[in-house]
Amino acid sequence: MADAVLAARLESGALEADRELRLFLDSVTGEGAVVSFVGIARPVSRDGAAVTGLYLDHYPGMTERSLATIAADAAARFDGARVYVVHRSGMVAPGEAIVFVAAASAHRRKAFEAADYLMDRLKTEAAFWKREDRLDGSAWIEPTEQDRADTQRWSQACPE
Amino acid sequence: MEASVKILLFGSLGQEIGREILADLPPDGCSVAALRQRLAAQDPAYGALARPSIRACVDQVIVAEEFLIRPGQEVAFVPPLSGG
């Protein structure tokens, strides 16, 4: 799969999760478990305001590297689980996929954990600046305390 | 002679100030802290770049205040990451 599919990709156009999953499944050679996750832009903000879109600003080069580093860390941490990350940049409308991650492993546990780990790291460390466009104005947003706590979980003792 | 350096701005900075600004660097370069002072003196609008939450990147790596920026390097200022 390393040859057929890049481990991490920044996507400026539409992210078609079903197509990405198909690509990843086609790359499976012998693994018995594949876990995938799709993050979708929400139509309502944390405080209940209607959201018209999310804008993801990125730093060309640095952002791609942040995705690749997180993917490589996940593969190393979960015994070479194969992982796949596709992340949107630019304007994302509510209901559109913003991130797709998948992990393949011999058995299911490592695949679930690798996907969970990927998302926690992405939520705090992926090099993006997000602006929420709402009917009542726009706001740049930062990771929540919960996001930081979720990432922190993985700094504790390694499982097993 | 001073060298002109292009500085990239992202997130809220890019929106408020512009995606790119120009600054003059001494031929031997200057620290991040000194660059912030130069920018603030150059244009009051650049004062936002002095906020402690704003970090400097040189050649796409976040650097400390003492880091010496030399002409020819890629310089950016970035707000705290939003994450994905």
gemmi code that builds the backbone of each chain (N, CA, C; Angstrom):
import gemmi

chains = {
    "A": [
        ("MET", (0.825, -1.199, 0.000), (0.000, 0.000, 0.000), (0.852, 1.238, 0.000)),
        ("ALA", (2.028, 1.159, 0.641), (2.890, 2.334, 0.707), (3.138, 2.876, -0.703)),
        ("ASP", (3.218, 1.980, -1.662), (3.462, 2.425, -3.026), (2.191, 2.895, -3.705)),
        ("ALA", (1.110, 2.189, -3.458), (-0.127, 2.484, -4.188), (-0.821, 3.731, -3.649)),
        ("VAL", (-0.772, 3.923, -2.332), (-1.527, 5.019, -1.726), (-0.607, 5.759, -0.764)),
        ("LEU", (-0.544, 7.071, -0.889), (0.245, 7.860, 0.062), (-0.383, 7.742, 1.438)),
        ("ALA", (0.425, 7.708, 2.483), (-0.104, 7.547, 3.834), (-0.908, 8.768, 4.277)),
        ("ALA", (-0.547, 9.946, 3.775), (-1.270, 11.150, 4.174), (-1.358, 12.115, 3.001)),
        ("ARG", (-2.522, 12.700, 2.844), (-2.710, 13.599, 1.692), (-3.568, 14.796, 2.086)),
        ("LEU", (-3.192, 15.943, 1.577), (-3.998, 17.141, 1.749), (-4.861, 17.264, 0.492)),
        ("GLU", (-6.152, 17.494, 0.686), (-7.087, 17.517, -0.456), (-7.762, 18.887, -0.516)),
        ("SER", (-7.553, 19.595, -1.617), (-8.168, 20.920, -1.724), (-9.549, 20.852, -2.378)),
        ("GLY", (-9.853, 19.720, -3.002), (-11.171, 19.555, -3.615), (-12.083, 18.756, -2.711)),
        ("ALA", (-13.134, 18.183, -3.282), (-14.071, 17.397, -2.475), (-13.393, 16.130, -1.961)),
        ("LEU", (-13.775, 15.741, -0.750), (-13.249, 14.498, -0.175), (-14.373, 13.466, -0.254)),
        ("GLU", (-14.157, 12.453, -1.076), (-15.186, 11.414, -1.234), (-14.780, 10.221, -0.386)),
        ("ALA", (-15.394, 10.124, 0.791), (-14.987, 9.113, 1.764), (-15.170, 7.690, 1.220)),
        ("ASP", (-16.244, 7.463, 0.472), (-16.479, 6.102, -0.042), (-15.384, 5.702, -1.028)),
        ("ARG", (-14.952, 6.669, -1.822), (-13.877, 6.394, -2.781), (-12.557, 6.138, -2.050)),
        ("GLU", (-12.285, 6.925, -1.007), (-11.043, 6.745, -0.244), (-11.032, 5.373, 0.439)),
        ("LEU", (-12.187, 4.986, 0.984), (-12.244, 3.679, 1.648), (-12.006, 2.553, 0.635)),
        ("ARG", (-12.605, 2.720, -0.546), (-12.419, 1.716, -1.609), (-10.933, 1.567, -1.951)),
        ("LEU", (-10.273, 2.731, -2.125), (-8.838, 2.734, -2.445), (-8.046, 1.996, -1.378)),
        ("PHE", (-8.395, 2.296, -0.133), (-7.651, 1.694, 0.974), (-7.908, 0.192, 1.044)),
        ("LEU", (-9.177, -0.192, 0.872), (-9.509, -1.622, 0.910), (-8.791, -2.376, -0.210)),
        ("ASP", (-8.681, -1.707, -1.359), (-7.999, -2.358, -2.487), (-6.526, -2.604, -2.181)),
        ("SER", (-5.990, -1.850, -1.213), (-4.563, -1.983, -0.896), (-4.308, -3.053, 0.168)),
        ("VAL", (-5.378, -3.606, 0.712), (-5.212, -4.599, 1.776), (-4.585, -5.873, 1.226)),
        ("THR", (-3.512, -6.301, 1.875), (-2.896, -7.570, 1.474), (-2.632, -8.382, 2.734)),
        ("GLY", (-3.638, -9.099, 3.151), (-3.443, -10.007, 4.275), (-3.942, -9.516, 5.616)),
        ("GLU", (-4.140, -8.184, 5.777), (-4.649, -7.716, 7.073), (-6.086, -8.191, 7.261)),
        ("GLY", (-6.439, -8.474, 8.523), (-7.786, -8.956, 8.785), (-8.732, -7.891, 9.288)),
        ("ALA", (-8.226, -6.669, 9.501), (-9.077, -5.621, 10.074), (-8.802, -4.274, 9.429)),
        ("VAL", (-9.876, -3.589, 9.059), (-9.762, -2.207, 8.585), (-10.788, -1.384, 9.339)),
        ("VAL", (-10.326, -0.280, 9.943), (-11.225, 0.648, 10.619), (-11.116, 1.981, 9.894)),
        ("SER", (-12.257, 2.613, 9.612), (-12.198, 3.940, 8.994), (-13.077, 4.901, 9.769)),
        ("PHE", (-12.738, 6.180, 9.651), (-13.484, 7.242, 10.326), (-13.642, 8.387, 9.349)),
        ("VAL", (-14.827, 9.004, 9.359), (-15.067, 10.184, 8.529), (-15.515, 11.316, 9.439)),
        ("GLY", (-14.825, 12.441, 9.387), (-15.250, 13.640, 10.113), (-16.011, 14.525, 9.146)),
        ("ILE", (-17.172, 15.017, 9.592), (-18.059, 15.783, 8.716), (-18.277, 17.165, 9.315)),
        ("ALA", (-18.219, 18.197, 8.488), (-18.415, 19.565, 8.972), (-19.842, 19.716, 9.496)),
        ("ARG", (-19.936, 20.223, 10.730), (-21.252, 20.356, 11.373), (-21.988, 21.621, 10.925)),
        ("PRO", (-23.318, 21.564, 10.886), (-24.105, 22.721, 10.459), (-24.353, 23.723, 11.590)),
        ("VAL", (-23.961, 23.345, 12.813), (-24.250, 24.194, 13.974), (-22.982, 24.314, 14.820)),
        ("SER", (-22.682, 25.524, 15.294), (-21.471, 25.708, 16.097), (-21.713, 25.234, 17.526)),
        ("ARG", (-20.624, 25.237, 18.319), (-20.680, 24.790, 19.697), (-21.758, 25.517, 20.506)),
        ("ASP", (-21.948, 26.805, 20.200), (-22.942, 27.573, 20.973), (-24.292, 27.660, 20.273)),
        ("GLY", (-24.486, 26.831, 19.249), (-25.820, 26.731, 18.663), (-26.090, 27.607, 17.439)),
        ("ALA", (-25.095, 28.401, 17.021), (-25.310, 29.279, 15.856), (-25.200, 28.469, 14.558)),
        ("ALA", (-26.005, 28.854, 13.580), (-25.958, 28.175, 12.281), (-24.627, 28.469, 11.594)),
        ("VAL", (-23.971, 27.424, 11.085), (-22.679, 27.572, 10.414), (-22.887, 27.451, 8.908)),
        ("THR", (-22.327, 28.416, 8.178), (-22.484, 28.377, 6.724), (-21.282, 27.711, 6.052)),
        ("GLY", (-20.158, 27.631, 6.766), (-18.988, 26.965, 6.200), (-17.800, 27.017, 7.137)),
        ("LEU", (-16.846, 26.136, 6.874), (-15.586, 26.133, 7.624), (-14.493, 26.420, 6.613)),
        ("TYR", (-13.583, 27.341, 6.968), (-12.453, 27.607, 6.092), (-11.194, 27.094, 6.782)),
        ("LEU", (-10.452, 26.218, 6.110), (-9.208, 25.689, 6.670), (-8.022, 26.282, 5.935)),
        ("ASP", (-7.334, 27.188, 6.638), (-6.125, 27.772, 6.071), (-4.975, 26.807, 6.358)),
        ("HIS", (-4.044, 26.686, 5.413), (-2.898, 25.805, 5.655), (-1.625, 26.453, 5.151)),
        ("TYR", (-0.505, 25.942, 5.640), (0.812, 26.445, 5.260), (1.416, 25.385, 4.343)),
        ("PRO", (1.433, 25.668, 3.026), (1.895, 24.649, 2.076), (3.278, 24.114, 2.475)),
        ("GLY", (3.390, 22.830, 2.544), (4.656, 22.206, 2.945), (4.594, 21.802, 4.405)),
        ("MET", (4.413, 22.780, 5.277), (4.394, 22.497, 6.710), (3.162, 21.661, 7.077)),
        ("THR", (2.023, 21.987, 6.492), (0.791, 21.263, 6.826), (0.866, 19.811, 6.347)),
        ("GLU", (1.329, 19.607, 5.125), (1.462, 18.238, 4.604), (2.403, 17.435, 5.510)),
        ("ARG", (3.475, 18.099, 5.962), (4.443, 17.397, 6.805), (3.811, 17.024, 8.144)),
        ("SER", (2.955, 17.899, 8.674), (2.319, 17.573, 9.963), (1.427, 16.337, 9.805)),
        ("LEU", (0.742, 16.217, 8.677), (-0.108, 15.037, 8.446), (0.752, 13.780, 8.315)),
        ("ALA", (1.857, 13.903, 7.577), (2.730, 12.744, 7.352), (3.369, 12.282, 8.659)),
        ("THR", (3.739, 13.238, 9.519), (4.364, 12.890, 10.799), (3.381, 12.134, 11.682)),
        ("ILE", (2.144, 12.616, 11.739), (1.129, 11.963, 12.571), (0.857, 10.551, 12.043)),
        ("ALA", (0.778, 10.403, 10.734), (0.544, 9.077, 10.141), (1.710, 8.137, 10.457)),
        ("ALA", (2.927, 8.643, 10.326), (4.106, 7.809, 10.585), (4.164, 7.408, 12.056)),
        ("ASP", (3.817, 8.336, 12.950), (3.820, 8.029, 14.389), (2.800, 6.930, 14.701)),
        ("ALA", (1.639, 6.988, 14.056), (0.600, 5.984, 14.302), (1.082, 4.609, 13.839)),
        ("ALA", (1.700, 4.572, 12.664), (2.187, 3.292, 12.132), (3.249, 2.704, 13.062)),
        ("ALA", (4.118, 3.568, 13.575), (5.195, 3.088, 14.451), (4.628, 2.620, 15.786)),
        ("ARG", (3.653, 3.354, 16.290), (3.122, 3.056, 17.620), (2.313, 1.760, 17.648)),
        ("PHE", (1.606, 1.503, 16.556), (0.729, 0.325, 16.539), (1.299, -0.781, 15.655)),
        ("ASP", (2.559, -1.072, 15.900), (3.221, -2.219, 15.270), (3.049, -2.271, 13.762)),
        ("GLY", (3.284, -1.146, 13.134), (3.242, -1.150, 11.685), (1.858, -1.257, 11.083)),
        ("ALA", (0.837, -0.903, 11.886), (-0.503, -0.810, 11.293), (-0.367, 0.101, 10.074)),
        ("ARG", (-1.059, -0.208, 9.018), (-1.016, 0.679, 7.852), (-2.082, 1.739, 8.038)),
        ("VAL", (-1.700, 2.986, 7.840), (-2.675, 4.043, 8.076), (-2.795, 4.934, 6.846)),
        ("TYR", (-3.914, 5.623, 6.798), (-4.230, 6.461, 5.638), (-5.003, 7.670, 6.146)),
        ("VAL", (-4.536, 8.848, 5.764), (-5.167, 10.097, 6.204), (-5.405, 10.978, 4.990)),
        ("VAL", (-6.629, 11.478, 4.851), (-6.907, 12.490, 3.827), (-7.593, 13.646, 4.544)),
        ("HIS", (-7.053, 14.851, 4.391), (-7.611, 16.002, 5.094), (-7.915, 17.123, 4.117)),
        ("ARG", (-9.082, 17.712, 4.264), (-9.461, 18.834, 3.407), (-8.706, 20.097, 3.778)),
        ("SER", (-8.567, 20.994, 2.803), (-8.171, 22.369, 3.071), (-9.141, 23.261, 2.304)),
        ("GLY", (-9.130, 24.540, 2.607), (-10.014, 25.479, 1.907), (-11.411, 25.496, 2.501)),
        ("MET", (-12.388, 25.896, 1.687), (-13.771, 26.035, 2.170), (-14.461, 24.675, 2.201)),
        ("VAL", (-15.056, 24.359, 3.328), (-15.806, 23.118, 3.485), (-17.224, 23.477, 3.930)),
        ("ALA", (-18.208, 22.984, 3.198), (-19.607, 23.288, 3.526), (-20.112, 22.294, 4.571)),
        ("PRO", (-21.090, 22.723, 5.394), (-21.669, 21.786, 6.362), (-22.159, 20.526, 5.642)),
        ("GLY", (-21.891, 19.367, 6.242), (-22.317, 18.113, 5.632), (-21.245, 17.478, 4.775)),
        ("GLU", (-20.217, 18.256, 4.411), (-19.127, 17.688, 3.615), (-18.099, 17.032, 4.520)),
        ("ALA", (-17.444, 15.994, 3.988), (-16.376, 15.329, 4.736), (-15.177, 16.260, 4.831)),
        ("ILE", (-14.625, 16.347, 6.030), (-13.467, 17.216, 6.246), (-12.202, 16.393, 6.468)),
        ("VAL", (-12.378, 15.189, 7.028), (-11.220, 14.323, 7.240), (-11.634, 12.859, 7.104)),
        ("PHE", (-10.720, 12.067, 6.532), (-10.922, 10.622, 6.429), (-9.673, 9.954, 6.967)),
        ("VAL", (-9.845, 9.031, 7.903), (-8.690, 8.228, 8.315), (-9.073, 6.755, 8.246)),
        ("ALA", (-8.082, 5.931, 7.952), (-8.296, 4.489, 7.960), (-7.031, 3.823, 8.475)),
        ("ALA", (-7.227, 2.681, 9.105), (-6.103, 1.908, 9.621), (-6.372, 0.435, 9.352)),
        ("ALA", (-5.340, -0.260, 8.918), (-5.450, -1.696, 8.667), (-4.424, -2.419, 9.519)),
        ("SER", (-4.858, -3.532, 10.091), (-3.968, -4.300, 10.943), (-4.360, -5.772, 10.879)),
        ("ALA", (-3.485, -6.635, 11.412), (-3.772, -8.061, 11.375), (-5.061, -8.366, 12.125)),
        ("HIS", (-5.220, -7.697, 13.293), (-6.401, -7.914, 14.118), (-7.057, -6.573, 14.463)),
        ("ARG", (-8.309, -6.605, 14.888), (-9.089, -5.373, 14.964), (-8.601, -4.344, 15.982)),
        ("ARG", (-8.094, -4.800, 17.166), (-7.793, -3.848, 18.234), (-6.814, -2.759, 17.790)),
        ("LYS", (-5.730, -3.166, 17.150), (-4.723, -2.195, 16.719), (-5.290, -1.231, 15.676)),
        ("ALA", (-6.190, -1.749, 14.847), (-6.772, -0.883, 13.815), (-7.685, 0.171, 14.456)),
        ("PHE", (-8.507, -0.255, 15.440), (-9.361, 0.708, 16.149), (-8.502, 1.754, 16.851)),
        ("GLU", (-7.476, 1.279, 17.550), (-6.641, 2.200, 18.320), (-5.874, 3.163, 17.418)),
        ("ALA", (-5.374, 2.652, 16.321), (-4.609, 3.512, 15.412), (-5.505, 4.616, 14.845)),
        ("ALA", (-6.751, 4.273, 14.497), (-7.666, 5.284, 13.950), (-8.002, 6.332, 15.024)),
        ("ASP", (-8.222, 5.871, 16.246), (-8.535, 6.756, 17.368), (-7.363, 7.704, 17.631)),
        ("TYR", (-6.167, 7.131, 17.664), (-4.936, 7.903, 17.884), (-4.749, 8.952, 16.775)),
        ("LEU", (-4.932, 8.534, 15.540), (-4.785, 9.462, 14.407), (-5.696, 10.668, 14.586)),
        ("MET", (-6.951, 10.429, 14.922), (-7.897, 11.539, 15.047), (-7.543, 12.458, 16.208)),
        ("ASP", (-7.137, 11.870, 17.353), (-6.768, 12.714, 18.496), (-5.581, 13.614, 18.158)),
        ("ARG", (-4.581, 13.052, 17.498), (-3.417, 13.863, 17.118), (-3.806, 14.913, 16.079)),
        ("LEU", (-4.598, 14.520, 15.097), (-4.990, 15.462, 14.047), (-5.755, 16.652, 14.628)),
        ("LYS", (-6.630, 16.371, 15.600), (-7.486, 17.427, 16.157), (-6.698, 18.526, 16.857)),
        ("THR", (-5.486, 18.192, 17.340), (-4.715, 19.222, 18.043), (-3.442, 19.636, 17.306)),
        ("GLU", (-2.869, 18.730, 16.503), (-1.529, 19.009, 15.967), (-1.450, 19.202, 14.455)),
        ("ALA", (-2.514, 18.883, 13.740), (-2.474, 19.115, 12.297), (-2.348, 20.630, 12.087)),
        ("ALA", (-1.470, 21.029, 11.163), (-1.183, 22.458, 10.981), (-2.249, 23.134, 10.121)),
        ("PHE", (-3.370, 23.442, 10.797), (-4.464, 24.161, 10.134), (-4.898, 25.315, 11.024)),
        ("TRP", (-5.458, 26.320, 10.388), (-6.126, 27.411, 11.103), (-7.543, 27.434, 10.554)),
        ("LYS", (-8.507, 27.222, 11.459), (-9.900, 27.048, 11.037), (-10.739, 28.273, 11.370)),
        ("ARG", (-11.495, 28.707, 10.399), (-12.426, 29.810, 10.618), (-13.841, 29.292, 10.420)),
        ("GLU", (-14.661, 29.542, 11.413), (-16.053, 29.132, 11.321), (-16.841, 30.330, 10.807)),
        ("ASP", (-17.485, 30.160, 9.669), (-18.321, 31.238, 9.114), (-19.754, 30.971, 9.517)),
        ("ARG", (-20.328, 31.931, 10.238), (-21.694, 31.772, 10.743), (-22.569, 32.879, 10.204)),
        ("LEU", (-23.854, 32.688, 10.370), (-24.779, 33.726, 9.897), (-24.494, 35.050, 10.601)),
        ("ASP", (-24.020, 34.959, 11.879), (-23.794, 36.195, 12.643), (-22.328, 36.641, 12.643)),
        ("GLY", (-21.513, 36.105, 11.753), (-20.116, 36.535, 11.676), (-19.168, 35.354, 11.610)),
        ("SER", (-17.858, 35.659, 11.655), (-16.850, 34.606, 11.536), (-15.960, 34.594, 12.764)),
        ("ALA", (-15.425, 33.416, 13.093), (-14.502, 33.324, 14.223), (-13.448, 32.271, 13.937)),
        ("TRP", (-12.185, 32.587, 14.282), (-11.098, 31.608, 14.167), (-11.133, 30.747, 15.413)),
        ("ILE", (-10.948, 29.456, 15.229), (-11.119, 28.570, 16.381), (-9.845, 27.795, 16.728)),
        ("GLU", (-9.749, 27.431, 18.001), (-8.606, 26.680, 18.521), (-9.114, 25.376, 19.114)),
        ("PRO", (-8.203, 24.405, 19.326), (-8.640, 23.140, 19.918), (-9.284, 23.376, 21.284)),
        ("THR", (-10.265, 22.571, 21.627), (-10.917, 22.694, 22.925), (-10.085, 21.961, 23.982)),
        ("GLU", (-10.415, 22.209, 25.248), (-9.748, 21.484, 26.340), (-9.944, 19.983, 26.170)),
        ("GLN", (-11.142, 19.610, 25.712), (-11.417, 18.183, 25.504), (-10.482, 17.605, 24.439)),
        ("ASP", (-10.282, 18.352, 23.356), (-9.366, 17.899, 22.297), (-7.972, 17.673, 22.874)),
        ("ARG", (-7.523, 18.628, 23.706), (-6.172, 18.516, 24.275), (-6.092, 17.323, 25.219)),
        ("ALA", (-7.157, 17.123, 26.017), (-7.179, 15.992, 26.948), (-7.164, 14.677, 26.166)),
        ("ASP", (-7.882, 14.639, 25.041), (-7.929, 13.421, 24.225), (-6.533, 13.071, 23.707)),
        ("THR", (-5.791, 14.087, 23.268), (-4.436, 13.833, 22.758), (-3.526, 13.378, 23.883)),
        ("GLN", (-3.732, 13.995, 25.057), (-2.901, 13.707, 26.228), (-2.982, 12.231, 26.643)),
        ("ARG", (-4.150, 11.617, 26.414), (-4.332, 10.209, 26.782), (-3.201, 9.336, 26.273)),
        ("TRP", (-2.711, 9.658, 25.068), (-1.728, 8.797, 24.408), (-0.320, 9.035, 24.928)),
        ("SER", (-0.141, 10.068, 25.771), (1.184, 10.322, 26.331), (1.414, 9.448, 27.546)),
        ("GLN", (0.332, 8.896, 28.097), (0.477, 8.012, 29.235), (1.061, 6.686, 28.756)),
        ("ALA", (1.290, 5.790, 29.700), (1.974, 4.533, 29.370), (1.391, 3.877, 28.120)),
        ("CYS", (2.285, 3.379, 27.265), (1.846, 2.683, 26.063), (1.005, 1.472, 26.454)),
        ("PRO", (-0.066, 1.220, 25.714), (-0.817, 0.001, 25.992), (0.072, -1.188, 25.696)),
        ("GLU", (-0.026, -2.198, 26.462), (0.738, -3.446, 26.327), (2.201, -3.244, 26.638)),
    ],
    "B": [
        ("MET", (24.014, 46.737, 3.277), (22.681, 47.082, 2.755), (21.642, 46.099, 3.301)),
        ("GLU", (20.487, 46.625, 3.645), (19.447, 45.752, 4.200), (18.852, 44.876, 3.099)),
        ("ALA", (18.437, 43.703, 3.496), (17.839, 42.777, 2.539), (16.349, 42.685, 2.821)),
        ("SER", (15.560, 42.702, 1.747), (14.117, 42.602, 1.912), (13.738, 41.132, 2.083)),
        ("VAL", (12.872, 40.865, 3.067), (12.433, 39.492, 3.271), (10.907, 39.469, 3.242)),
        ("LYS", (10.402, 38.436, 2.611), (8.952, 38.261, 2.516), (8.512, 37.451, 3.722)),
        ("ILE", (7.448, 37.907, 4.390), (6.960, 37.183, 5.567), (5.540, 36.696, 5.283)),
        ("LEU", (5.337, 35.398, 5.488), (4.022, 34.800, 5.236), (3.187, 34.840, 6.513)),
        ("LEU", (1.904, 35.109, 6.365), (0.997, 35.162, 7.517), (-0.165, 34.208, 7.276)),
        ("PHE", (-0.552, 33.487, 8.329), (-1.622, 32.491, 8.183), (-2.757, 32.738, 9.171)),
        ("GLY", (-3.870, 32.062, 8.928), (-5.028, 32.136, 9.815), (-5.536, 33.561, 9.950)),
        ("SER", (-5.868, 33.932, 11.192), (-6.448, 35.262, 11.427), (-5.486, 36.359, 10.984)),
        ("LEU", (-4.177, 36.126, 11.093), (-3.200, 37.151, 10.694), (-3.291, 37.424, 9.205)),
        ("GLY", (-3.431, 36.341, 8.430), (-3.536, 36.491, 6.984), (-4.765, 37.298, 6.610)),
        ("GLN", (-5.823, 37.073, 7.374), (-7.075, 37.781, 7.080), (-6.990, 39.246, 7.502)),
        ("GLU", (-6.401, 39.494, 8.694), (-6.395, 40.862, 9.220), (-5.324, 41.740, 8.578)),
        ("ILE", (-4.161, 41.146, 8.289), (-3.023, 41.956, 7.844), (-2.718, 41.738, 6.369)),
        ("GLY", (-2.896, 40.512, 5.912), (-2.553, 40.166, 4.531), (-1.769, 38.880, 4.532)),
        ("ARG", (-1.737, 38.197, 3.392), (-1.079, 36.893, 3.319), (0.438, 37.022, 3.326)),
        ("GLU", (0.907, 38.173, 2.888), (2.356, 38.387, 2.777), (2.674, 39.825, 3.092)),
        ("ILE", (3.743, 40.033, 3.856), (4.231, 41.396, 4.048), (5.737, 41.388, 3.782)),
        ("LEU", (6.288, 42.561, 3.602), (7.727, 42.673, 3.364), (8.367, 43.392, 4.538)),
        ("ALA", (9.555, 42.965, 4.894), (10.307, 43.646, 5.942), (11.761, 43.719, 5.511)),
        ("ASP", (12.493, 44.651, 6.119), (13.927, 44.746, 5.831), (14.706, 44.075, 6.948)),
        ("LEU", (15.661, 43.265, 6.561), (16.535, 42.597, 7.537), (17.936, 43.180, 7.396)),
        ("PRO", (18.661, 43.307, 8.520), (20.080, 43.675, 8.405), (20.804, 42.567, 7.640)),
        ("PRO", (21.910, 42.887, 6.962), (22.598, 41.886, 6.143), (23.012, 40.651, 6.946)),
        ("ASP", (23.283, 40.839, 8.240), (23.678, 39.698, 9.071), (22.480, 39.010, 9.703)),
        ("GLY", (21.291, 39.470, 9.382), (20.099, 38.885, 9.966), (19.743, 39.532, 11.295)),
        ("CYS", (18.653, 39.059, 11.904), (18.268, 39.556, 13.228), (17.422, 38.486, 13.913)),
        ("SER", (17.250, 38.653, 15.222), (16.481, 37.667, 15.978), (14.990, 37.828, 15.669)),
        ("VAL", (14.219, 36.825, 16.057), (12.766, 36.910, 15.907), (12.244, 38.101, 16.697)),
        ("ALA", (12.739, 38.268, 17.942), (12.292, 39.374, 18.791), (12.574, 40.712, 18.110)),
        ("ALA", (13.755, 40.845, 17.523), (14.121, 42.102, 16.855), (13.249, 42.321, 15.619)),
        ("LEU", (12.934, 41.236, 14.926), (12.090, 41.372, 13.740), (10.697, 41.872, 14.135)),
        ("ARG", (10.183, 41.357, 15.241), (8.857, 41.817, 15.695), (8.888, 43.320, 15.972)),
        ("GLN", (9.980, 43.792, 16.605), (10.095, 45.225, 16.913), (10.187, 46.051, 15.634)),
        ("ARG", (10.968, 45.559, 14.695), (11.096, 46.265, 13.413), (9.739, 46.390, 12.731)),
        ("LEU", (8.992, 45.293, 12.745), (7.701, 45.291, 12.059), (6.735, 46.269, 12.730)),
        ("ALA", (6.716, 46.251, 14.067), (5.807, 47.142, 14.789), (6.146, 48.603, 14.491)),
        ("ALA", (7.458, 48.880, 14.331), (7.884, 50.250, 14.029), (7.543, 50.619, 12.581)),
        ("GLN", (7.534, 49.608, 11.740), (7.297, 49.829, 10.307), (5.842, 50.209, 10.027)),
        ("ASP", (4.919, 49.550, 10.738), (3.493, 49.768, 10.466), (2.710, 49.383, 11.722)),
        ("PRO", (1.897, 50.292, 12.246), (1.147, 49.970, 13.467), (0.282, 48.713, 13.304)),
        ("ALA", (-0.146, 48.443, 12.089), (-0.989, 47.255, 11.855), (-0.225, 45.964, 12.163)),
        ("TYR", (1.120, 46.046, 12.115), (1.929, 44.853, 12.359), (2.142, 44.601, 13.847)),
        ("GLY", (1.597, 45.485, 14.681), (1.726, 45.325, 16.127), (1.173, 43.987, 16.595)),
        ("ALA", (0.149, 43.482, 15.885), (-0.475, 42.201, 16.247), (0.547, 41.069, 16.201)),
        ("LEU", (1.603, 41.238, 15.403), (2.613, 40.176, 15.265), (3.482, 40.051, 16.514)),
        ("ALA", (3.372, 41.033, 17.422), (4.178, 40.985, 18.647), (3.484, 40.192, 19.747)),
        ("ARG", (2.219, 39.826, 19.539), (1.503, 39.068, 20.580), (2.239, 37.760, 20.890)),
        ("PRO", (2.368, 37.427, 22.181), (3.124, 36.217, 22.542), (2.528, 34.925, 21.960)),
        ("SER", (1.224, 34.901, 21.729), (0.606, 33.672, 21.192), (0.985, 33.449, 19.729)),
        ("ILE", (1.487, 34.509, 19.082), (1.885, 34.390, 17.680), (3.312, 33.851, 17.623)),
        ("ARG", (3.504, 32.738, 16.911), (4.830, 32.134, 16.836), (5.459, 32.384, 15.472)),
        ("ALA", (6.778, 32.425, 15.478), (7.515, 32.605, 14.220), (7.956, 31.238, 13.694)),
        ("CYS", (7.900, 31.084, 12.374), (8.433, 29.890, 11.723), (9.558, 30.339, 10.795)),
        ("VAL", (10.653, 29.612, 10.815), (11.723, 29.867, 9.854), (11.963, 28.565, 9.105)),
        ("ASP", (11.911, 28.671, 7.787), (11.993, 27.478, 6.937), (11.029, 26.400, 7.427)),
        ("GLN", (9.819, 26.852, 7.785), (8.684, 25.967, 8.119), (8.829, 25.230, 9.442)),
        ("VAL", (9.694, 25.722, 10.321), (9.821, 25.136, 11.653), (9.614, 26.258, 12.674)),
        ("ILE", (8.800, 25.985, 13.698), (8.563, 27.008, 14.725), (9.852, 27.232, 15.509)),
        ("VAL", (10.224, 28.485, 15.683), (11.500, 28.803, 16.339), (11.275, 29.719, 17.544)),
        ("ALA", (12.298, 29.818, 18.386), (12.236, 30.640, 19.602), (12.582, 32.099, 19.288)),
        ("GLU", (12.358, 32.942, 20.278), (12.572, 34.388, 20.112), (14.016, 34.744, 19.760)),
        ("GLU", (14.979, 33.939, 20.261), (16.399, 34.264, 20.048), (16.896, 33.818, 18.677)),
        ("PHE", (16.074, 33.028, 17.988), (16.537, 32.464, 16.708), (16.971, 33.579, 15.751)),
        ("LEU", (18.131, 33.389, 15.151), (18.663, 34.388, 14.211), (18.160, 34.097, 12.795)),
        ("ILE", (17.371, 35.031, 12.291), (16.846, 34.896, 10.922), (17.831, 35.542, 9.958)),
        ("ARG", (18.188, 34.807, 8.930), (19.128, 35.359, 7.948), (18.403, 35.621, 6.633)),
        ("PRO", (18.885, 36.622, 5.892), (18.258, 36.887, 4.595), (18.231, 35.616, 3.747)),
        ("GLY", (17.137, 35.402, 3.040), (17.025, 34.222, 2.182), (16.226, 33.100, 2.813)),
        ("GLN", (16.022, 33.175, 4.131), (15.232, 32.119, 4.763), (13.737, 32.420, 4.611)),
        ("GLU", (12.938, 31.351, 4.700), (11.485, 31.533, 4.608), (10.942, 31.830, 6.006)),
        ("VAL", (10.286, 32.967, 6.130), (9.808, 33.403, 7.441), (8.279, 33.481, 7.432)),
        ("ALA", (7.667, 33.015, 8.511), (6.201, 33.107, 8.638), (5.850, 33.393, 10.082)),
        ("PHE", (4.709, 34.051, 10.278), (4.140, 34.183, 11.616), (2.812, 33.446, 11.618)),
        ("VAL", (2.591, 32.651, 12.691), (1.369, 31.842, 12.736), (0.664, 31.978, 14.088)),
        ("PRO", (-0.671, 32.071, 14.066), (-1.442, 32.021, 15.312), (-1.429, 30.588, 15.845)),
        ("PRO", (-1.951, 30.363, 17.066), (-2.034, 28.982, 17.566), (-2.782, 28.099, 16.562)),
        ("LEU", (-2.309, 26.862, 16.425), (-2.961, 25.939, 15.488), (-4.398, 25.665, 15.925)),
        ("SER", (-5.275, 25.516, 14.948), (-6.646, 25.090, 15.247), (-6.737, 23.581, 15.324)),
        ("GLY", (-5.775, 22.889, 14.712), (-5.898, 21.447, 14.562), (-6.830, 21.136, 13.403)),
        ("GLY", (-7.030, 19.822, 13.165), (-7.846, 19.439, 11.995), (-9.304, 19.324, 12.335)),
    ],
}
model = gemmi.Model(1)
for chain_id, residues in chains.items():
    chain = gemmi.Chain(chain_id)
    for i, (resn, *xyz) in enumerate(residues, 1):
        res = gemmi.Residue()
        res.name, res.seqid = resn, gemmi.SeqId(i, " ")
        for name, pos in zip(("N", "CA", "C"), xyz):
            atom = gemmi.Atom()
            atom.name, atom.element = name, gemmi.Element(name[0])
            atom.pos, atom.b_iso = gemmi.Position(*pos), 0.0
            res.add_atom(atom)
        chain.add_residue(res)
    model.add_chain(chain)
structure = gemmi.Structure()
structure.add_model(model)
structure.setup_entities()
